[in-house]
């Protein structure tokens, strides 16, 4: 490779490449963590929707899914309301 592209290995260049690799690993890991969190949120919202469709109380849903935020619950209720209106 050195002959073809005339790339000289230097300590500074190696450190720079190491930093770039570490940064890309960090960005990748952050994306994975965000994806896992988003998947968990969607699963919680789906579970809440199913529980509500089976006539379970809001209180029971909130106690059963403690990670479900007020905003998520509002979104679930709004989606259910829209679905009911579309079916009517």
Wavefront OBJ file of the C-alpha trace (Angstrom):
o trace
v 0.000 0.000 0.000
v 2.825 2.336 0.827
v 4.296 1.910 -2.637
v 1.011 2.340 -4.474
v -0.339 5.401 -2.646
v 2.829 6.839 -1.152
v 1.390 6.826 2.349
v 3.898 7.231 5.094
v 3.156 5.767 8.471
v 3.715 8.227 11.220
v 2.859 8.128 14.867
v 0.705 11.264 14.479
v -1.253 9.760 11.593
v -1.798 6.510 13.527
v -3.116 8.445 16.526
v -5.439 10.414 14.255
v -6.788 7.220 12.695
v -7.258 5.685 16.146
v -9.215 8.765 17.238
v -11.400 8.572 14.133
v -12.105 4.879 14.752
v -12.977 5.551 18.391
v -15.316 8.352 17.345
v -17.095 6.176 14.790
v -17.457 3.389 17.380
v -18.958 5.883 19.813
v -21.412 7.185 17.220
v -22.408 3.630 16.293
v -22.926 2.635 19.929
v -25.040 5.720 20.572
v -27.214 4.826 17.577
v -27.661 1.282 18.876
v -28.645 2.582 22.321
v -31.161 4.979 20.770
v -32.603 2.163 18.663
v -33.012 -0.070 21.698
v -34.711 2.736 23.635
v -37.039 3.473 20.716
v -37.928 -0.217 20.398
v -38.674 -0.469 24.122
v -40.867 2.646 23.927
v -42.807 1.252 20.976
v -43.265 -2.096 22.756
v -44.553 -0.317 25.880
v -46.996 1.712 23.813
v -48.234 -1.396 21.987
v -48.714 -3.211 25.295
v -50.643 -0.236 26.692
v -52.852 -0.156 23.593
v -53.629 -3.870 23.910
v -54.390 -3.535 27.623
v -56.743 -0.604 27.002
v -58.464 -2.439 24.140
v -59.097 -5.248 26.626
v -60.882 -2.767 28.905
v -58.152 -2.504 31.520
v -58.121 0.735 33.459
v -55.657 3.549 32.828
v -54.451 3.149 36.391
v -53.674 -0.547 35.862
v -51.881 0.220 32.577
v -49.737 2.897 34.242
v -48.881 0.576 37.146
v -48.116 -2.316 34.809
v -45.854 -0.277 32.515
v -43.935 2.146 34.761
v -41.633 3.277 31.928
v -44.589 4.578 29.918
v -44.477 8.369 30.077
v -47.493 10.657 30.199
v -46.652 11.770 26.657
v -46.586 8.162 25.448
v -49.935 7.463 27.116
v -51.448 10.558 25.491
v -50.146 9.376 22.126
v -51.648 5.901 22.621
v -55.018 7.363 23.618
v -54.972 9.770 20.651
v -54.158 6.939 18.221
v -56.961 4.825 19.655
v -59.385 7.741 19.372
v -58.425 8.280 15.729
v -58.790 4.574 14.977
v -62.226 4.493 16.595
v -63.293 7.562 14.605
v -62.081 5.980 11.357
v -64.010 2.776 12.077
v -67.231 4.623 12.949
l 1 2 3 4 5 6 7 8 9 10 11 12 13 14 15 16 17 18 19 20 21 22 23 24 25 26 27 28 29 30 31 32 33 34 35 36 37 38 39 40 41 42 43 44 45 46 47 48 49 50 51 52 53 54 55 56 57 58 59 60 61 62 63 64 65 66 67 68 69 70 71 72 73 74 75 76 77 78 79 80 81 82 83 84 85 86 87 88
